[in-house]
Amino acid sequence: MDNGTTIRSATLKQIKALPETACAGCPNAIWHRILKGKKEELRVFCLLMHALIDEPLSACDGTQIFPKM
């Protein structure tokens, strides 16, 4: 998915295909890979909503809000 945002996540850079979600290029997304049995899954935590995002988002205002570091 190319939404014009640079992928900053080291976790996402390690996988072959980016997930089709607005979270893929979001500076507020924390990505992690988990093992469920023998299958690996990708999960994302939103720093703004303080929540795990379980479904792909087609759009989110959080992609325009940059974290203060």
N, CA, C and O atoms as a GROMACS GRO file, in nm:
protein
  276
    1MET      N    1   0.085  -0.119   0.000
    1MET     CA    2   0.000   0.000   0.000
    1MET      C    3   0.089   0.124   0.000
    1MET      O    4   0.175   0.137   0.087
    2ASP      N    5   0.070   0.212  -0.093
    2ASP     CA    6   0.150   0.333  -0.100
    2ASP      C    7   0.060   0.453  -0.076
    2ASP      O    8  -0.013   0.496  -0.165
    3ASN      N    9   0.068   0.507   0.046
    3ASN     CA   10  -0.011   0.626   0.076
    3ASN      C   11   0.078   0.749   0.083
    3ASN      O   12   0.038   0.853   0.135
    4GLY      N   13   0.199   0.737   0.029
    4GLY     CA   14   0.290   0.850   0.026
    4GLY      C   15   0.367   0.870   0.155
    4GLY      O   16   0.439   0.968   0.169
    5THR      N   17   0.354   0.778   0.248
    5THR     CA   18   0.421   0.790   0.375
    5THR      C   19   0.538   0.693   0.382
    5THR      O   20   0.528   0.579   0.337
    6THR      N   21   0.648   0.739   0.436
    6THR     CA   22   0.765   0.654   0.451
    6THR      C   23   0.743   0.551   0.560
    6THR      O   24   0.693   0.583   0.668
    7ILE      N   25   0.780   0.427   0.532
    7ILE     CA   26   0.769   0.321   0.631
    7ILE      C   27   0.885   0.336   0.729
    7ILE      O   28   1.001   0.326   0.689
    8ARG      N   29   0.855   0.360   0.855
    8ARG     CA   30   0.957   0.380   0.957
    8ARG      C   31   0.979   0.256   1.042
    8ARG      O   32   1.083   0.242   1.107
    9SER      N   33   0.882   0.167   1.043
    9SER     CA   34   0.885   0.052   1.130
    9SER      C   35   0.988  -0.053   1.086
    9SER      O   36   0.984  -0.100   0.973
   10ALA      N   37   1.078  -0.088   1.177
   10ALA     CA   38   1.175  -0.194   1.149
   10ALA      C   39   1.104  -0.328   1.131
   10ALA      O   40   1.148  -0.412   1.052
   11THR      N   41   0.996  -0.348   1.204
   11THR     CA   42   0.919  -0.473   1.193
   11THR      C   43   0.855  -0.485   1.055
   11THR      O   44   0.861  -0.591   0.993
   12LEU      N   45   0.794  -0.378   1.006
   12LEU     CA   46   0.732  -0.382   0.874
   12LEU      C   47   0.836  -0.398   0.762
   12LEU      O   48   0.808  -0.460   0.659
   13LYS      N   49   0.954  -0.343   0.782
   13LYS     CA   50   1.059  -0.354   0.681
   13LYS      C   51   1.108  -0.498   0.668
   13LYS      O   52   1.171  -0.532   0.568
   14GLN      N   53   1.080  -0.582   0.767
   14GLN     CA   54   1.125  -0.722   0.765
   14GLN      C   55   1.029  -0.815   0.692
   14GLN      O   56   1.065  -0.928   0.662
   15ILE      N   57   0.907  -0.770   0.664
   15ILE     CA   58   0.810  -0.857   0.600
   15ILE      C   59   0.804  -0.829   0.450
   15ILE      O   60   0.842  -0.721   0.405
   16LYS      N   61   0.757  -0.927   0.374
   16LYS     CA   62   0.757  -0.916   0.228
   16LYS      C   63   0.646  -0.826   0.175
   16LYS      O   64   0.670  -0.746   0.084
   17ALA      N   65   0.526  -0.838   0.229
   17ALA     CA   66   0.412  -0.761   0.179
   17ALA      C   67   0.356  -0.674   0.291
   17ALA      O   68   0.324  -0.725   0.399
   18LEU      N   69   0.344  -0.546   0.265
   18LEU     CA   70   0.287  -0.456   0.365
   18LEU      C   71   0.139  -0.483   0.384
   18LEU      O   72   0.069  -0.517   0.288
   19PRO      N   73   0.090  -0.470   0.506
   19PRO     CA   74  -0.053  -0.486   0.528
   19PRO      C   75  -0.130  -0.372   0.462
   19PRO      O   76  -0.082  -0.260   0.456
   20GLU      N   77  -0.250  -0.402   0.413
   20GLU     CA   78  -0.331  -0.300   0.348
   20GLU      C   79  -0.417  -0.230   0.453
   20GLU      O   80  -0.534  -0.263   0.472
   21THR      N   81  -0.356  -0.134   0.519
   21THR     CA   82  -0.422  -0.056   0.623
   21THR      C   83  -0.358   0.081   0.631
   21THR      O   84  -0.241   0.098   0.596
   22ALA      N   85  -0.434   0.179   0.676
   22ALA     CA   86  -0.381   0.314   0.693
   22ALA      C   87  -0.268   0.315   0.796
   22ALA      O   88  -0.185   0.406   0.796
   23CYS      N   89  -0.264   0.216   0.882
   23CYS     CA   90  -0.162   0.207   0.987
   23CYS      C   91  -0.022   0.180   0.933
   23CYS      O   92   0.077   0.206   1.002
   24ALA      N   93  -0.012   0.128   0.811
   24ALA     CA   94   0.117   0.085   0.756
   24ALA      C   95   0.221   0.196   0.756
   24ALA      O   96   0.338   0.170   0.785
   25GLY      N   97   0.183   0.318   0.725
   25GLY     CA   98   0.278   0.429   0.723
   25GLY      C   99   0.259   0.527   0.836
   25GLY      O  100   0.316   0.637   0.833
   26CYS      N  101   0.181   0.490   0.935
   26CYS     CA  102   0.148   0.582   1.043
   26CYS      C  103   0.262   0.592   1.145
   26CYS      O  104   0.314   0.491   1.190
   27PRO      N  105   0.300   0.715   1.181
   27PRO     CA  106   0.406   0.733   1.281
   27PRO      C  107   0.360   0.695   1.422
   27PRO      O  108   0.442   0.686   1.513
   28ASN      N  109   0.231   0.672   1.441
   28ASN     CA  110   0.177   0.639   1.572
   28ASN      C  111   0.151   0.490   1.590
   28ASN      O  112   0.092   0.448   1.690
   29ALA      N  113   0.194   0.410   1.494
   29ALA     CA  114   0.170   0.266   1.499
   29ALA      C  115   0.294   0.193   1.551
   29ALA      O  116   0.406   0.218   1.507
   30ILE      N  117   0.270   0.103   1.644
   30ILE     CA  118   0.376   0.015   1.694
   30ILE      C  119   0.343  -0.125   1.645
   30ILE      O  120   0.242  -0.183   1.685
   31TRP      N  121   0.428  -0.178   1.558
   31TRP     CA  122   0.404  -0.308   1.496
   31TRP      C  123   0.479  -0.417   1.570
   31TRP      O  124   0.591  -0.396   1.618
   32HIS      N  125   0.418  -0.533   1.578
   32HIS     CA  126   0.485  -0.649   1.636
   32HIS      C  127   0.433  -0.775   1.570
   32HIS      O  128   0.319  -0.783   1.525
   33ARG      N  129   0.523  -0.875   1.566
   33ARG     CA  130   0.486  -1.005   1.510
   33ARG      C  131   0.469  -1.102   1.626
   33ARG      O  132   0.547  -1.102   1.721
   34ILE      N  133   0.364  -1.184   1.617
   34ILE     CA  134   0.339  -1.283   1.720
   34ILE      C  135   0.327  -1.421   1.656
   34ILE      O  136   0.301  -1.434   1.536
   35LEU      N  137   0.347  -1.523   1.736
   35LEU     CA  138   0.328  -1.660   1.690
   35LEU      C  139   0.199  -1.714   1.750
   35LEU      O  140   0.180  -1.711   1.872
   36LYS      N  141   0.113  -1.763   1.664
   36LYS     CA  142  -0.010  -1.831   1.707
   36LYS      C  143   0.004  -1.974   1.657
   36LYS      O  144  -0.018  -2.002   1.539
   37GLY      N  145   0.042  -2.063   1.748
   37GLY     CA  146   0.074  -2.198   1.705
   37GLY      C  147   0.201  -2.192   1.624
   37GLY      O  148   0.305  -2.148   1.674
   38LYS      N  149   0.195  -2.234   1.500
   38LYS     CA  150   0.311  -2.229   1.411
   38LYS      C  151   0.300  -2.116   1.310
   38LYS      O  152   0.389  -2.098   1.226
   39LYS      N  153   0.192  -2.038   1.318
   39LYS     CA  154   0.169  -1.930   1.222
   39LYS      C  155   0.208  -1.796   1.283
   39LYS      O  156   0.178  -1.766   1.399
   40GLU      N  157   0.277  -1.715   1.203
   40GLU     CA  158   0.315  -1.581   1.248
   40GLU      C  159   0.209  -1.480   1.204
   40GLU      O  160   0.162  -1.484   1.090
   41GLU      N  161   0.173  -1.390   1.295
   41GLU     CA  162   0.075  -1.286   1.265
   41GLU      C  163   0.134  -1.149   1.297
   41GLU      O  164   0.222  -1.136   1.382
   42LEU      N  165   0.084  -1.050   1.228
   42LEU     CA  166   0.126  -0.912   1.246
   42LEU      C  167   0.017  -0.838   1.322
   42LEU      O  168  -0.100  -0.847   1.287
   43ARG      N  169   0.056  -0.765   1.424
   43ARG     CA  170  -0.040  -0.686   1.502
   43ARG      C  171   0.010  -0.543   1.512
   43ARG      O  172   0.129  -0.517   1.498
   44VAL      N  173  -0.082  -0.452   1.537
   44VAL     CA  174  -0.045  -0.311   1.549
   44VAL      C  175  -0.114  -0.249   1.672
   44VAL      O  176  -0.232  -0.274   1.698
   45PHE      N  177  -0.037  -0.168   1.745
   45PHE     CA  178  -0.089  -0.094   1.860
   45PHE      C  179  -0.085   0.053   1.824
   45PHE      O  180   0.017   0.102   1.775
   46CYS      N  181  -0.195   0.125   1.846
   46CYS     CA  182  -0.203   0.267   1.817
   46CYS      C  183  -0.165   0.348   1.941
   46CYS      O  184  -0.227   0.334   2.046
   47LEU      N  185  -0.063   0.432   1.927
   47LEU     CA  186  -0.020   0.516   2.038
   47LEU      C  187  -0.123   0.624   2.073
   47LEU      O  188  -0.129   0.668   2.187
   48LEU      N  189  -0.202   0.666   1.976
   48LEU     CA  190  -0.301   0.771   2.001
   48LEU      C  191  -0.426   0.718   2.071
   48LEU      O  192  -0.478   0.781   2.163
   49MET      N  193  -0.473   0.602   2.026
   49MET     CA  194  -0.595   0.546   2.084
   49MET      C  195  -0.567   0.451   2.200
   49MET      O  196  -0.659   0.408   2.269
   50HIS      N  197  -0.439   0.421   2.221
   50HIS     CA  198  -0.400   0.327   2.327
   50HIS      C  199  -0.476   0.196   2.312
   50HIS      O  200  -0.534   0.145   2.408
   51ALA      N  201  -0.474   0.143   2.189
   51ALA     CA  202  -0.551   0.022   2.161
   51ALA      C  203  -0.484  -0.062   2.054
   51ALA      O  204  -0.413  -0.010   1.967
   52LEU      N  205  -0.507  -0.193   2.061
   52LEU     CA  206  -0.470  -0.281   1.952
   52LEU      C  207  -0.572  -0.263   1.841
   52LEU      O  208  -0.693  -0.260   1.868
   53ILE      N  209  -0.526  -0.251   1.719
   53ILE     CA  210  -0.615  -0.235   1.605
   53ILE      C  211  -0.630  -0.372   1.540
   53ILE      O  212  -0.534  -0.427   1.485
   54ASP      N  213  -0.750  -0.427   1.547
   54ASP     CA  214  -0.774  -0.563   1.500
   54ASP      C  215  -0.818  -0.573   1.354
   54ASP      O  216  -0.808  -0.680   1.295
   55GLU      N  217  -0.865  -0.465   1.297
   55GLU     CA  218  -0.914  -0.466   1.159
   55GLU      C  219  -0.837  -0.363   1.078
   55GLU      O  220  -0.797  -0.259   1.131
   56PRO      N  221  -0.814  -0.390   0.949
   56PRO     CA  222  -0.747  -0.291   0.863
   56PRO      C  223  -0.830  -0.162   0.854
   56PRO      O  224  -0.951  -0.166   0.836
   57LEU      N  225  -0.763  -0.050   0.866
   57LEU     CA  226  -0.829   0.080   0.856
   57LEU      C  227  -0.810   0.136   0.715
   57LEU      O  228  -0.700   0.134   0.662
   58SER      N  229  -0.918   0.186   0.656
   58SER     CA  230  -0.906   0.246   0.523
   58SER      C  231  -0.858   0.391   0.533
   58SER      O  232  -0.796   0.442   0.440
   59ALA      N  233  -0.887   0.456   0.644
   59ALA     CA  234  -0.842   0.593   0.668
   59ALA      C  235  -0.844   0.621   0.817
   59ALA      O  236  -0.922   0.563   0.892
   60CYS      N  237  -0.756   0.711   0.859
   60CYS     CA  238  -0.749   0.747   1.001
   60CYS      C  239  -0.680   0.882   1.013
   60CYS      O  240  -0.578   0.905   0.948
   61ASP      N  241  -0.732   0.972   1.094
   61ASP     CA  242  -0.669   1.102   1.114
   61ASP      C  243  -0.536   1.091   1.187
   61ASP      O  244  -0.454   1.182   1.181
   62GLY      N  245  -0.514   0.980   1.256
   62GLY     CA  246  -0.390   0.960   1.331
   62GLY      C  247  -0.267   0.961   1.243
   62GLY      O  248  -0.157   0.988   1.291
   63THR      N  249  -0.283   0.931   1.114
   63THR     CA  250  -0.169   0.931   1.024
   63THR      C  251  -0.114   1.073   1.001
   63THR      O  252  -0.003   1.089   0.952
   64GLN      N  253  -0.193   1.175   1.036
   64GLN     CA  254  -0.151   1.314   1.017
   64GLN      C  255  -0.098   1.376   1.146
   64GLN      O  256  -0.051   1.490   1.144
   65ILE      N  257  -0.106   1.304   1.256
   65ILE     CA  258  -0.060   1.354   1.386
   65ILE      C  259   0.072   1.287   1.418
   65ILE      O  260   0.078   1.165   1.434
   66PHE      N  261   0.178   1.365   1.427
   66PHE     CA  262   0.310   1.308   1.450
   66PHE      C  263   0.342   1.308   1.598
   66PHE      O  264   0.310   1.404   1.668
   67PRO      N  265   0.405   1.202   1.647
   67PRO     CA  266   0.438   1.192   1.789
   67PRO      C  267   0.543   1.295   1.829
   67PRO      O  268   0.630   1.329   1.749
   68LYS      N  269   0.534   1.343   1.951
   68LYS     CA  270   0.634   1.437   2.003
   68LYS      C  271   0.746   1.355   2.065
   68LYS      O  272   0.724   1.280   2.161
   69MET      N  273   0.863   1.370   2.010
   69MET     CA  274   0.977   1.293   2.063
   69MET      C  275   1.088   1.386   2.101
   69MET      O  276   1.193   1.341   2.147
   0.00000   0.00000   0.00000
